[in-house]
Amino acid sequence: MLALSAIVTGLGLGAMYGLLALGFHVTYAVSRTVNFSQGSTMMLGAVLAYTFTVTLGWPGPLGIAAALIGCAIYGLAVERFLVRPFADRGSNAWLMATIAGGIVLDNVVLFTFGKEPRGFPSPLTEESISIGGIGVYPLQLVIPVAAIAVAALLTLLRDRTSLGKAMQAVVENSEAARLMGIDTRLVIAASFAISSVLAGIAGVFIAPLLNVSSSMGLVFGVKAFAAAILGGLSSAWGCVIAGLLYGLIEALTTAFLGSTYTQIVAFSSIILVLMIMPNGLFGRATVNKV
């Protein structure tokens, strides 16, 4: 029974790590850059959804849609002001700039939203259901399914839409894509918007289980990046699967060894895997064309 409870909890948390890790993959695949404020973007999605649906009383679907649009706008701003100026000069300072941007966002939300965590009501957390003798909120079962569905939709976007094909062209050869008439700047900006929407979705899903606060995204962001590295930044499904695995490792370790050992076991597992497979479980080595 303890193991089943840990598995359910781990899959729920792992799905959130997977969504955030998928966001890291999207921007890395297109531009070889990532948004290290991804955890803060997750927090922004949760805070905006709470503000629109609870504080302002908007209908749930409308409030959530507005929150995700807000996350997309933030992602565009990150690309335009925190990544592009440095990437255009061949500088890696975007790394520190996106970290700083996340810290600024966290503190802006702290001063405007407040410090105290707030409960986010959801019809999926009002009553628990019994599975194998343990009580489980329906939301805990919905989250992993939704995360996999989002990953599948992203795959369809990549393979079946003009934007997805443009992204693939930029991934293969950005200079050739530009010469073919593809606006590479627009494609890269779109990848940051999509990445931020994925983080916002994670925030909306996890908020009813963990409450909403300005500090809720930091730890998630760090663990999601660890999951992205574990799965392989170049592999979309690898990021999702690694996120689920990471969540399971955390939950099972906490259940059987105690929370004191959770981070030791989880991060040691990542180190061990990367020692054996430097590109992650599903990543591929970068081929330098000459």
C-alpha positions as CSV (number, residue, x, y, z in Angstrom):
1,M,0.0,0.0,0.0
2,L,2.9,2.4,0.8
3,A,4.5,1.6,-2.5
4,L,1.2,2.3,-4.4
5,S,0.8,5.6,-2.7
6,A,4.3,6.6,-3.5
7,I,3.9,5.6,-7.2
8,V,0.8,7.7,-7.5
9,T,2.5,10.7,-5.9
10,G,5.6,10.2,-7.9
11,L,3.8,10.0,-11.2
12,G,2.0,13.2,-10.5
13,L,5.1,15.1,-9.5
14,G,7.1,13.5,-12.3
15,A,4.6,14.6,-14.9
16,M,5.2,18.2,-13.8
17,Y,8.9,17.7,-14.0
18,G,8.3,16.2,-17.5
19,L,6.3,19.2,-18.7
20,L,8.9,21.7,-17.5
21,A,11.7,19.5,-19.0
22,L,9.8,19.4,-22.3
23,G,9.9,23.2,-22.2
24,F,13.7,23.1,-21.8
25,H,13.9,20.7,-24.8
26,V,11.8,22.9,-27.1
27,T,14.0,26.0,-26.8
28,Y,17.3,24.0,-26.8
29,A,16.3,22.1,-29.9
30,V,15.5,25.2,-31.8
31,S,18.1,27.7,-30.5
32,R,20.6,25.8,-28.3
33,T,19.5,28.0,-25.4
34,V,17.2,27.4,-22.5
35,N,15.1,29.6,-20.2
36,F,16.4,29.1,-16.7
37,S,13.5,31.0,-15.3
38,Q,11.2,28.1,-16.3
39,G,10.4,27.3,-12.7
40,S,9.3,30.9,-12.2
41,T,7.2,30.7,-15.3
42,M,5.4,27.7,-13.7
43,M,4.8,29.9,-10.7
44,L,3.5,32.7,-12.9
45,G,1.0,30.3,-14.5
46,A,-0.4,29.3,-11.1
47,V,-0.5,32.8,-9.8
48,L,-2.3,34.2,-12.8
49,A,-4.8,31.3,-12.9
50,Y,-5.5,31.9,-9.2
51,T,-5.9,35.7,-9.8
52,F,-8.2,35.3,-12.7
53,T,-10.4,32.5,-11.4
54,V,-10.5,33.0,-7.6
55,T,-9.7,36.7,-7.1
56,L,-11.5,38.1,-10.1
57,G,-14.1,35.3,-10.3
58,W,-13.7,34.5,-14.0
59,P,-15.0,31.2,-15.3
60,G,-12.3,28.5,-14.9
61,P,-11.5,27.8,-18.6
62,L,-11.4,31.5,-19.4
63,G,-9.1,32.3,-16.4
64,I,-6.8,29.4,-17.2
65,A,-6.6,30.4,-20.9
66,A,-5.7,34.0,-19.9
67,A,-3.0,32.7,-17.5
68,L,-1.4,30.6,-20.3
69,I,-1.5,33.6,-22.6
70,G,0.2,35.6,-19.9
71,C,2.9,32.9,-19.7
72,A,3.4,33.0,-23.5
73,I,3.9,36.7,-23.4
74,Y,6.4,36.3,-20.6
75,G,8.2,33.7,-22.7
76,L,8.4,36.1,-25.6
77,A,9.8,38.8,-23.4
78,V,12.5,36.4,-22.0
79,E,13.6,35.6,-25.6
80,R,13.6,39.2,-26.8
81,F,15.3,40.9,-23.8
82,L,17.2,38.2,-21.9
83,V,18.3,35.8,-24.6
84,R,18.5,37.3,-28.1
85,P,20.8,40.3,-27.3
86,F,23.4,37.9,-25.9
87,A,22.9,35.0,-28.3
88,D,23.3,37.4,-31.3
89,R,26.8,38.3,-30.0
90,G,27.7,34.6,-29.4
91,S,27.7,35.2,-25.6
92,N,26.5,32.7,-23.0
93,A,25.4,35.5,-20.7
94,W,21.8,34.6,-21.5
95,L,22.2,31.9,-18.9
96,M,22.7,34.4,-16.1
97,A,20.2,36.8,-17.6
98,T,17.4,34.2,-17.6
99,I,18.2,33.2,-14.0
100,A,18.1,36.9,-13.0
101,G,14.8,37.3,-14.8
102,G,13.3,34.5,-12.9
103,I,14.5,36.1,-9.6
104,V,13.0,39.4,-10.6
105,L,9.7,37.8,-11.5
106,D,9.6,35.9,-8.2
107,N,10.1,39.1,-6.2
108,V,7.6,41.1,-8.3
109,V,5.0,38.4,-7.5
110,L,6.0,38.3,-3.9
111,F,5.3,42.1,-3.5
112,T,2.1,42.0,-5.5
113,F,0.6,38.6,-4.7
114,G,1.8,38.3,-1.2
115,K,4.0,35.9,0.8
116,E,1.4,33.5,2.2
117,P,0.5,30.4,0.2
118,R,-3.1,30.2,-1.0
119,G,-5.2,27.2,-1.7
120,F,-6.4,26.8,-5.3
121,P,-9.8,25.1,-5.3
122,S,-10.4,22.5,-7.9
123,P,-13.3,20.1,-8.4
124,L,-10.7,17.4,-8.9
125,T,-9.4,17.7,-5.3
126,E,-12.7,18.0,-3.4
127,E,-13.1,14.3,-2.8
128,S,-10.7,11.5,-2.9
129,I,-11.3,8.1,-4.5
130,S,-10.1,4.7,-3.2
131,I,-7.5,2.8,-5.3
132,G,-6.0,-0.3,-3.8
133,G,-7.0,0.8,-0.3
134,I,-5.4,4.3,-0.6
135,G,-7.2,7.7,-1.0
136,V,-6.2,9.4,-4.2
137,Y,-7.5,12.7,-5.6
138,P,-8.7,12.5,-9.2
139,L,-6.3,15.3,-10.1
140,Q,-3.4,13.0,-9.2
141,L,-4.6,10.5,-11.9
142,V,-5.3,13.2,-14.4
143,I,-1.9,14.9,-14.3
144,P,0.2,12.1,-15.8
145,V,-2.3,11.4,-18.5
146,A,-2.5,15.1,-19.3
147,A,1.3,15.5,-19.4
148,I,1.6,12.6,-21.9
149,A,-1.3,14.1,-24.0
150,V,0.5,17.5,-24.1
151,A,3.7,15.8,-25.2
152,A,1.7,13.9,-27.9
153,L,0.1,17.2,-29.1
154,L,3.6,18.8,-29.2
155,T,4.7,16.0,-31.4
156,L,1.8,16.5,-33.7
157,L,2.6,20.3,-33.8
158,R,6.1,19.5,-34.8
159,D,5.2,16.9,-37.5
160,R,1.9,18.2,-38.9
161,T,2.0,22.1,-38.9
162,S,3.9,24.7,-40.8
163,L,5.3,26.1,-37.5
164,G,6.5,22.7,-36.5
165,K,8.2,22.1,-39.9
166,A,9.8,25.5,-39.7
167,M,11.1,24.6,-36.3
168,Q,12.6,21.4,-37.6
169,A,14.2,23.3,-40.4
170,V,15.8,25.7,-38.0
171,V,17.0,22.8,-35.9
172,E,18.6,21.1,-38.9
173,N,20.3,24.2,-40.3
174,S,19.2,27.7,-39.2
175,E,21.2,29.4,-41.9
176,A,19.7,27.3,-44.7
177,A,16.2,27.8,-43.2
178,R,16.8,31.6,-43.3
179,L,17.8,31.5,-46.9
180,M,14.6,29.5,-47.6
181,G,12.6,32.4,-46.3
182,I,11.9,31.1,-42.8
183,D,11.9,33.9,-40.2
184,T,14.3,32.2,-37.8
185,R,13.9,34.9,-35.1
186,L,10.1,34.4,-35.1
187,V,10.5,30.6,-34.9
188,I,12.9,30.9,-31.9
189,A,10.5,33.4,-30.2
190,A,7.7,30.9,-30.8
191,S,9.7,28.1,-29.1
192,F,10.1,30.3,-26.0
193,A,6.4,31.0,-26.0
194,I,5.5,27.3,-26.3
195,S,8.1,26.5,-23.6
196,S,6.5,29.0,-21.2
197,V,3.0,27.7,-21.9
198,L,4.1,24.2,-21.0
199,A,5.4,25.6,-17.7
200,G,2.2,27.4,-17.1
201,I,0.2,24.2,-17.7
202,A,2.4,22.5,-15.1
203,G,1.7,25.4,-12.7
204,V,-2.1,25.2,-13.2
205,F,-2.1,21.4,-12.6
206,I,0.1,21.4,-9.5
207,A,-1.4,24.5,-7.8
208,P,-4.4,22.7,-6.2
209,L,-2.1,20.1,-4.7
210,L,0.7,22.3,-3.4
211,N,-1.0,25.7,-3.0
212,V,0.0,28.9,-4.8
213,S,2.9,31.0,-3.7
214,S,5.7,33.2,-5.2
215,S,8.4,30.6,-4.2
216,M,6.7,27.5,-5.5
217,G,8.6,27.3,-8.8
218,L,12.3,27.4,-7.8
219,V,12.7,23.8,-6.7
220,F,10.6,22.5,-9.6
221,G,12.7,24.4,-12.1
222,V,15.9,22.9,-10.8
223,K,14.6,19.4,-10.7
224,A,13.0,19.7,-14.1
225,F,16.3,20.8,-15.6
226,A,17.9,17.8,-13.9
227,A,15.2,15.6,-15.5
228,A,15.9,17.2,-18.9
229,I,19.6,16.4,-18.6
230,L,18.8,12.9,-17.5
231,G,16.4,12.2,-20.4
232,G,18.6,14.0,-22.9
233,L,17.9,17.6,-23.9
234,S,17.7,16.6,-27.6
235,S,14.8,14.1,-27.0
236,A,11.3,15.4,-26.3
237,W,9.9,12.0,-25.1
238,G,13.2,11.4,-23.2
239,C,12.5,14.5,-21.2
240,V,9.0,13.4,-20.4
241,I,10.0,9.9,-19.4
242,A,12.9,11.1,-17.4
243,G,10.6,13.5,-15.5
244,L,8.3,10.6,-14.6
245,L,11.3,8.5,-13.5
246,Y,12.7,11.3,-11.4
247,G,9.3,11.8,-9.7
248,L,9.1,8.1,-8.9
249,I,12.6,8.0,-7.5
250,E,11.8,10.9,-5.2
251,A,8.5,9.5,-4.0
252,L,9.8,6.0,-3.5
253,T,12.9,7.1,-1.7
254,T,10.8,9.4,0.6
255,A,8.4,6.6,1.4
256,F,11.0,3.9,2.2
257,L,14.1,5.8,3.4
258,G,12.7,9.1,4.5
259,S,12.9,12.6,3.1
260,T,16.4,13.1,4.4
261,Y,17.7,10.8,1.7
262,T,15.4,12.0,-1.1
263,Q,17.7,14.4,-2.8
264,I,20.8,12.3,-2.1
265,V,19.4,9.3,-4.0
266,A,17.7,11.3,-6.7
267,F,20.7,13.4,-7.7
268,S,23.2,10.5,-7.2
269,S,21.1,8.5,-9.6
270,I,21.4,11.3,-12.2
271,I,25.2,11.4,-11.7
272,L,25.5,7.7,-12.1
273,V,23.4,7.6,-15.3
274,L,25.3,10.5,-16.9
275,M,28.7,8.8,-16.1
276,I,27.5,5.9,-18.1
277,M,25.5,7.8,-20.7
278,P,26.8,11.4,-21.0
279,N,24.0,12.4,-23.4
280,G,21.2,11.2,-21.1
281,L,19.0,8.2,-21.4
282,F,17.6,9.1,-24.8
283,G,19.8,12.0,-26.0
284,R,22.1,11.9,-29.0
285,A,25.6,13.2,-29.3
286,T,25.8,16.5,-31.3
287,V,27.3,16.1,-34.7
288,N,29.5,19.0,-35.8
289,K,29.2,19.6,-39.5
290,V,32.4,20.8,-41.3
